[in-house]
Each structure stands twice: as C-alpha cells, then as structure tokens.
C-alpha cells in the first residue's frame, strides 16, 4: 500500500511539472510573438513552440495506470 501511494505521488508531481513546462513554453510563445517583427519569424517560432509544448505534455510517456 505504501509503495503504491508513493508511486502515485511521484506520478502526480511529474505530471504537474510537465504541464508547467508546457505552460511556460506557451507563455514564452505569446511573449515572443510580440517581440518578433516579421510574420515569418512569428510563424516559425509559434509552430516550434507548439510542437515542443505538445511533446512535453503528451508524448513524454508517464505510466497512468494507478
């Protein structure tokens, strides 16, 4: 019972950290959107940031079978 609870706590912490990283990437994306001058720079930066955010949030495997 103790080990399962510890695993659940570790999973929750890891999940929260990954979501925070994704949120930080999104906020950086919004900040730099207004920082860049040309449309092409904005498009490239936003697409790159969205890919990184999705990767951090969904692709990194965390076992959710708790």
RAJO-V169151 format. One record per residue. N is the residue number from 1. RES is the residue in one letter. SS is DSSP state (H for helix, E for strand, L for the rest). PHI is phi in degrees with one decimal (NA if undefined). Layout:
n={N & N}
res={RES & RES}
ss={SS & SS}
phi={PHI & PHI}
//
This chain:
n={1 & 2 & 3 & 4 & 5 & 6 & 7 & 8 & 9 & 10 & 11 & 12 & 13 & 14 & 15 & 16 & 17 & 18 & 19 & 20 & 21 & 22 & 23 & 24 & 25 & 26 & 27 & 28 & 29 & 30 & 31 & 32 & 33 & 34 & 35 & 36 & 37 & 38 & 39 & 40 & 41 & 42 & 43 & 44 & 45 & 46 & 47 & 48 & 49 & 50 & 51 & 52 & 53 & 54 & 55 & 56 & 57 & 58 & 59 & 60 & 61 & 62 & 63 & 64 & 65 & 66}
res={X & X & X & X & X & X & X & X & X & X & X & X & X & X & X & X & X & X & X & X & X & X & X & X & X & X & X & X & X & X & X & X & X & X & X & X & X & X & X & X & X & X & X & X & X & X & X & X & X & X & X & X & X & X & X & X & X & X & X & X & X & X & X & X & X & X}
ss={L & H & H & H & H & H & H & H & H & H & H & H & H & H & H & H & H & H & H & H & H & H & H & H & H & H & H & H & H & H & H & H & H & H & H & L & L & L & H & H & H & H & H & H & H & H & H & H & H & H & H & H & H & H & H & H & H & H & H & L & L & L & L & L & L & L}
phi={NA & -63.1 & -66.0 & -64.4 & -64.7 & -63.0 & -61.9 & -64.5 & -64.7 & -61.7 & -62.8 & -63.1 & -63.4 & -62.6 & -61.8 & -63.7 & -62.5 & -64.9 & -66.2 & -63.1 & -60.9 & -62.2 & -66.4 & -62.7 & -60.4 & -65.0 & -64.9 & -61.6 & -59.9 & -64.3 & -62.9 & -74.0 & -57.5 & -86.5 & -82.6 & -78.9 & -93.7 & -89.0 & -62.9 & -62.8 & -60.8 & -62.7 & -62.0 & -62.2 & -65.9 & -64.5 & -63.4 & -62.7 & -67.8 & -64.0 & -61.1 & -63.6 & -61.4 & -64.1 & -61.4 & -66.0 & -84.7 & -115.8 & -81.4 & -61.7 & -77.4 & -126.5 & -69.9 & -102.1 & -89.4 & -115.7}
//
